[in-house]
Amino acid sequence: MKYVPEENYYTKDHEWAYADENLVTIGITEYAQTALGEVVYLDLPDIGQRVVKEESFGVVESVKAMNDLIAPVSGIVIEVNDVLLNNLDSLNDDPMNNGWLVKVEIDNEKELLHLLKAADYKKIIDKKKK
């Protein structure tokens, strides 16, 4: 089983979100990183940019594919993991912790209720393995 922390929320697009009051940290799941393979390019929004739930907020490109990053919530980007822009090792080696992408000040905390809990996300990735 891939690393799927219980305290996070998840999307069917394999992004994770960790909420601390109105601040949401967003990244790609370990499952997504494994499926992508080694990430070689990352395009993230700027601080102050608005992201919209279920819309693209950036791009992740690997040796296998290029994918849009889909926002799990709407809000304003207040922090970007700048370390990743120069060195993608954290994203490739630890996507669920040090490989986080952005932190967003969420518009409406109720949006979190529409995301997947860990148990439901595990069911999705278990089906894909079969």
C-alpha positions in Angstrom: 0.0 0.0 0.0 1.2 3.4 -0.9 1.7 6.0 1.8 -1.8 7.6 2.3 -1.9 9.7 5.5 -5.3 9.7 7.2 -5.2 13.4 8.0 -5.0 14.4 4.3 -7.8 14.9 1.8 -7.4 13.5 -1.8 -8.7 14.0 -5.3 -9.4 11.5 -8.0 -6.7 13.3 -9.9 -4.1 12.2 -7.3 -3.5 15.5 -5.5 -3.5 15.6 -1.7 -4.5 18.5 0.5 -3.7 19.0 4.2 -5.8 21.6 5.9 -4.7 23.6 8.9 -7.7 26.0 9.5 -7.9 28.1 6.3 -4.4 27.2 5.1 -4.3 24.2 2.7 -1.0 22.6 1.6 -1.3 20.8 -1.7 0.9 18.2 -3.4 0.7 15.1 -5.6 0.3 11.7 -4.0 2.9 9.1 -3.8 0.8 7.0 -6.2 0.9 9.8 -8.8 4.6 10.3 -8.5 5.2 6.5 -8.9 2.9 6.4 -11.9 4.6 9.4 -13.5 8.2 8.3 -12.8 11.0 10.8 -12.4 9.6 14.3 -12.5 11.8 16.5 -14.7 9.8 19.8 -14.9 7.4 21.6 -12.7 5.4 24.8 -13.4 3.7 26.3 -10.3 1.6 29.4 -9.8 3.1 32.6 -8.3 2.3 33.8 -4.8 -0.8 35.9 -4.9 -2.3 34.0 -7.8 -5.8 32.6 -7.5 -6.4 28.9 -8.0 -9.8 27.5 -8.7 -11.1 24.1 -7.5 -11.0 21.5 -10.3 -9.0 23.7 -12.6 -5.4 23.5 -13.6 -2.9 25.4 -11.4 0.3 24.1 -12.9 2.0 21.4 -14.8 4.1 18.4 -13.8 6.2 16.7 -16.5 8.0 13.4 -16.1 10.0 11.2 -18.3 6.7 9.4 -19.1 4.1 12.1 -19.4 3.0 15.7 -18.8 0.0 16.3 -16.6 -1.9 19.3 -15.4 -2.1 19.8 -11.6 -5.7 20.2 -10.6 -6.6 22.4 -7.6 -8.5 20.5 -4.9 -9.7 23.9 -3.5 -10.1 27.5 -4.5 -8.1 30.3 -3.0 -5.0 32.5 -3.1 -1.5 31.0 -3.3 0.4 32.3 -0.2 3.5 30.1 -0.5 5.2 28.1 -3.2 7.8 25.4 -2.5 10.6 27.3 -4.3 13.1 24.5 -3.4 11.3 22.3 -6.0 11.9 24.9 -8.8 15.6 24.3 -8.6 15.7 20.7 -7.4 13.0 18.2 -7.9 14.5 15.5 -5.6 12.0 16.2 -2.8 9.1 15.8 -5.2 10.5 12.6 -6.6 11.6 11.1 -3.2 9.0 12.5 -0.8 5.9 13.9 -2.5 3.8 13.5 0.6 5.9 15.7 2.8 8.9 17.8 1.6 7.6 17.6 -1.9 4.5 19.7 -1.3 3.8 22.2 -4.1 1.8 25.2 -2.8 0.0 26.5 0.2 -3.4 28.2 -0.4 -5.5 30.4 1.7 -8.8 28.7 1.0 -11.9 30.7 0.1 -14.4 28.2 1.6 -13.5 25.5 4.0 -16.7 23.6 3.0 -14.9 22.7 -0.3 -12.8 20.2 1.8 -16.0 18.2 2.4 -16.1 17.3 -1.3 -12.7 15.8 -1.3 -11.9 12.1 -0.7 -10.9 10.8 2.7 -7.9 8.5 2.9 -10.0 5.3 3.0 -11.9 6.3 -0.2 -8.7 7.3 -2.0 -7.1 3.9 -1.1 -10.0 2.2 -2.7 -9.4 4.1 -5.9 -5.7 3.3 -6.1 -6.3 -0.3 -5.1 -8.6 -0.7 -8.1 -6.0 0.8 -10.4 -3.5 -1.9 -9.3 -5.7 -4.7 -10.4 
